[in-house]
Amino acid sequence: MSRNFYILAGTLVFFALLSAAMSIAPSSFQPGLPANGSLWRTVALILLLFGLGAALFGVMCHLFEQVDRRSEESRLAARRKRRDLNH
């Protein structure tokens, strides 16, 4: 599940970099697109923030999945140990 958030974060950061490049490019390279540089910078900042948020959410999901997996493994190991002591 966390892999999906990493992919989403990478995509959003890519588009943020693309928007930042569009704010630097002269308006002659952008026929029919908004030439306002502050608009492109704002979009780049918003996409970057959402990308960082998705990456953070992916990291947190991965950490909680790892904690769940390890607690399950330790629970099963303790159960096996109790079973071996009783028999």
VMD Tcl script that draws the C-alpha trace (Angstrom):
set ca {
  {0.00 0.00 0.00}
  {2.81 2.42 0.81}
  {4.29 1.84 -2.65}
  {1.23 3.54 -4.16}
  {1.85 6.63 -2.04}
  {5.50 6.68 -3.10}
  {4.44 6.57 -6.75}
  {1.90 9.35 -6.15}
  {4.53 11.44 -4.36}
  {7.02 10.96 -7.19}
  {4.44 11.95 -9.78}
  {3.39 15.06 -7.88}
  {7.00 16.15 -7.34}
  {7.72 15.60 -11.05}
  {4.81 17.85 -12.01}
  {5.93 20.38 -9.40}
  {9.36 20.51 -11.03}
  {7.71 20.83 -14.43}
  {5.59 23.74 -13.18}
  {8.65 25.40 -11.68}
  {10.42 25.08 -15.04}
  {7.40 26.64 -16.75}
  {7.67 29.67 -14.47}
  {11.28 30.17 -15.63}
  {10.63 29.58 -19.35}
  {9.89 32.66 -21.45}
  {6.32 33.14 -22.63}
  {7.28 32.54 -26.28}
  {7.73 28.84 -25.42}
  {4.22 28.71 -23.96}
  {1.75 29.69 -26.69}
  {-1.80 29.47 -25.36}
  {-0.68 28.77 -21.78}
  {-0.78 31.27 -18.94}
  {2.45 33.23 -19.00}
  {2.08 34.48 -15.45}
  {5.14 33.17 -13.61}
  {3.61 33.56 -10.17}
  {0.76 31.23 -11.16}
  {3.24 28.52 -12.19}
  {5.23 28.99 -8.98}
  {2.07 28.74 -6.90}
  {1.03 25.54 -8.67}
  {4.55 24.17 -8.23}
  {4.50 24.94 -4.52}
  {1.08 23.32 -4.02}
  {2.09 20.21 -5.97}
  {5.34 19.98 -4.03}
  {3.53 20.22 -0.70}
  {1.03 17.54 -1.72}
  {3.90 15.36 -2.97}
  {5.75 15.70 0.32}
  {2.55 14.94 2.20}
  {1.98 11.79 0.13}
  {5.58 10.70 0.76}
  {5.16 11.25 4.50}
  {1.91 9.30 4.47}
  {3.64 6.47 2.56}
  {6.47 6.35 5.10}
  {4.04 6.28 8.01}
  {1.98 3.49 6.36}
  {5.14 1.47 5.82}
  {6.21 1.92 9.44}
  {2.83 0.85 10.80}
  {2.75 -2.17 8.47}
  {6.17 -3.17 9.76}
  {5.07 -2.77 13.39}
  {1.98 -4.90 12.75}
  {4.07 -7.59 11.05}
  {6.63 -7.70 13.86}
  {4.00 -7.77 16.61}
  {2.26 -10.65 14.84}
  {5.56 -12.53 14.54}
  {6.40 -11.99 18.23}
  {2.88 -13.06 19.25}
  {3.21 -16.29 17.25}
  {6.69 -16.94 18.65}
  {5.43 -16.50 22.22}
  {2.53 -18.83 21.46}
  {4.89 -21.48 20.08}
  {7.11 -21.10 23.13}
  {4.17 -21.57 25.54}
  {3.00 -24.59 23.55}
  {6.48 -26.18 23.71}
  {6.68 -25.63 27.48}
  {3.28 -27.25 28.07}
  {4.08 -30.38 26.05}
}
mol new
graphics top color blue
foreach p $ca { graphics top sphere $p radius 0.5 }
foreach p [lrange $ca 0 end-1] q [lrange $ca 1 end] { graphics top cylinder $p $q radius 0.2 }
display resetview
